[in-house]
Amino acid sequence: MEDGKPTVRAVDRALDILLCFTMKADWAMTEIAEHVGLHKSTVHRMLATLEEKGFIERNSSTDRYHLGLKVWELSAHLSRTNDQASIWLPEMERLRDQLGETVSIYVRDGSERIRIQAVQSNQSVRRVAPVGVRLPLYAGASSKVLIAYAEPLVQESIFGDPAWLYSIDLDQYKQQLAEIVENGYATSFEEREPGVAALSAPIFDRSGNIAAALSASGPASRLTMEAMREYAPDIMESARRMGMMMI
C-alpha cells in the first residue's frame, strides 16, 4: 500500500526506475540501484525488461542506460509544451512556410525510423505525414541521414540486420553515405513511394552526436532535384537551429 492505495510492486519498482531519468539523462545500474533502494540483481532484471520493451536503452561502450524510443512513441500521442518534439515545432513551421512542403522529424530505432513530429504542407497537393509511423531504414532521405552520421559499429549492425534490403549494393551505398556527410544533407527521389521526393539534414545534440533527421517531403513534380539542391542550405540551417534547442 502507498498513501492508502493498493499498488503492484513490480510496476511500482519499474516506474521508480523510469523516474530516475527525470533527474539526468543516463545512469549506471549501480547508481539506479542505490537511488531507488533496490538490490542490483533486481534492478538488472527490471532494466532488462524495460530494455526489451524499448523504454530503456543501454550504451554498450559505457554500460550506462538512457531512455528508449518507446518513450518518443508514447509522447507522440500527447499534447505537451515541454518535450523536445514540441520545442522544435515553431522552427518546423517556419521551414514549412519557407519551403511550402511537409516537414518531419525522424529518429532511428534499430532497423527502422520513427516519425516523432510533423507539420503538414498548406498546399492542396501535399505529402501527408502521420506522427508515430515506423518506416524501414533502407530507403528515404532521412534514413540515409540517420545511417550516414551513425557510428561505424551502428552502421554495420544496420547492414547486417535481417530487415536490411540485401539487393542494395553496399559499396555504392557507403559511397553515397560519404557524400552525404561531405554535403551535409541527403535527397531521395521516389525511393520508397512513387511520386514522392524528400530532402533531409541531421540534427546534432550538444555532444555532436546525431539526434534526429529533419526532412522536407512533397510531390516529386514540385520537389525536383534542382529544387532540393536550392533548399539544402535552408534545411541545414533549420537543423542547426534545432540542434541548439536540444534539451
N, C-alpha and C positions, 0 to 999 in steps of 0.2 A: 504493500500500500504506500502511496505517496500523496501527502496532503489529503488523506482520507479517500483517495480514489484508487481503484484497482489498476495495476499495471502488469504488462507481460515483461518478465525480467530480461529475456534475451533482446526484445525490441528496445527496451529502456537502455540497455547497455550499448546497443548498436547506435542509437541516437546520440548518446553521450559521446561516443567516438566521433560521429559526424560533426557534432557541435564544436569539437576541438578546432575544426578548420574555420570557425568564425573568428578565431584569435590570430592565426597565422596560416600561411599557405601550405607549408609542408612540415611533416613530423616524422621523427623516428619512432619505431614501435615501442621502444623503452620509454620514450617521452610520453607517448599516449597512455601507456600502462600506469605510469606514475601520476599523470594528470587525472585520470578517471578512477584511480584506485583499484585497478584490477590486476590479476596475475598476468604475466607476459604470455603464457600459453593461451589464456582466454582471449586476450586481445589479438593474438596471432590468428586464432580461429575466426574471430569476428572480422578482422581485416580481410582474410581470405574470402569470406562470404561476400563482403561488400565489394571486393575487387572483382569477384566472379560476376556480380550483378551490374558492374560498371559504375558504381557510386564512388569507388576509390581506385586510384592507380598507384602503382609502385615504380619508382625510378630504380631500375636495376643497377645503375652505376653508383648511386649514393645510398641505396636501400632505405630511402625515405618515401613517405606517402603523401599524395595530394588528391584533391577532389577529381573524380572522373567525369566523363562527358555525359553520363546519365543525368547529372545534375543540370546540365545545359538543356537536355531534352525536356526535363520537368519544367524548368523555368520558361521554356518557350511557350508554355500554356498559361503563364501567369502574367498579370499586368503589374509590373513593379517599376519604380523610378530609380532604383539604386543598383541594378545589376548591370554588368558590362554591356550586354546587348542593347539595353535601353539607353545607356550613356552614349553609345555610338549612333543612335537614331538621328539626331539632328544633322550630323555630318553626312550620313547616308541620304537623308532627304535633300540636303544641299547638292550632293553629287547627282542624285536622280534628276533634280530640276536643271542642273547644268548639262547633263548628257541626254536627258529625255528618255532614259532606259531604266528597266528594273534593276535595283541594286540589292545584293545579297551578301551575307556573311556565312562562310563555311568553316568548320573545324574538322579535323581528322579524328576518326575513331577506328583504329585498326586498319582494315582494308576498305573502309567506307568514309564518306564525308557526310556531315550533317549540316543542314541549313538552319542556323540558330536565330537569324534575323533577316528581314527582307522589307523593302519598300517598293511598291508596285509602280510601274510607269503610268503616267497620266494619259498616254496616247491610246487611241482607240484600238490599234493593233499593238499588242504588247506581250511580253513574256510574263506569265503568272507564276510566282514562286512561293508556294506554301511553306511556312516555317515548320521545322521538325522533320522534314523529309530526309531519308537516308539515300545516298546515291553511291555507285561504285567509284573507286579511285582511278580506274584505268581510262577514263575519258573525261574531258572537260577542262576548261582553263583553270578553274580553282583547284581541281585535282592535281594538275601539273605544278601549280604553285606550292601546294601543301607537300608534295613529294620533293620538288626541287630544293626547297630550303630545309628539309628534314636532315637529320644526322645520317651518315652513311649506313650505320647499322640498322636504322629505321627503314631506310630505303630498301636495303636487301631483304628485310623481313616482309616488306610490302610485295616485292617482286617474287618472293618465294611462297606467298600465301596462295592457297588453292583458289581463292576468288580472283586472282590476277588473270588477265586475259593473255594466255600464252601465245597467241598469234602475233602479239606485239614484238617487233624486233628490238630487243633490249639495247643493243649497241646504238641504234639510231635514236631510241627514246632517251638514253642517257646523254647523248649529244644535244638533244633538244632541251633537256633539263639544264645543261651547262649554259646554253644560250639564254634560257630564261633568267638564270642567276646573273648573267652578264647584262641583260637588258633591263631587268627589274620588273618584268611583267610577263604574262602568258596570254595567248589567244587560243580560241578553238572555233572552228567553223563547221557546223553540222556534224560534230563528233559523236554526240550522244543522241541528239534529236534532229531530224530533217528540218531545215528551215530556221534553225536557231544558232546564233553565234554568241560568244562571250569573251570578255576581257577581264583579267584578274591580276591583282597585285598583293604582295604579302603584307600582313600586319605583324610587326615585331613587338615583343614585350620589352620591358625595361632592361632585361638582360641580353637583348639582341637575339632571342630565340623566336622562331616562327610561332605565332599565337593563333592566327586565323588567316583566311584568304578573303579579300574584298573583291566582289565580282559585279560587273555590269553585263546584263544579257538582254537580248532582244531579237527581233526578226533579222535573219541573215541578209534580207534585201535592204535593210536600213543600216544594220551594224556590219558594214563591209570591212574587209581587211584594211583598206585605206582609212576608213573612219576610226577603226580601233587603234591604228598607229597614231592618229591625230589625238585620240582621247587618252592615250597611255600616260602622258605627263599629269593629266588631271586625276586619274585614278591612283597613281603612285603618290601624289601629294595628299589625297584624302587618306590613303592607307598610312602615310607618315603621321598625319594629324591624329588618326585614331590610335596609333601606337603610343602617342604622347598622352592619350587619355586612359591608358591601361591602369587598372586599379590593383 
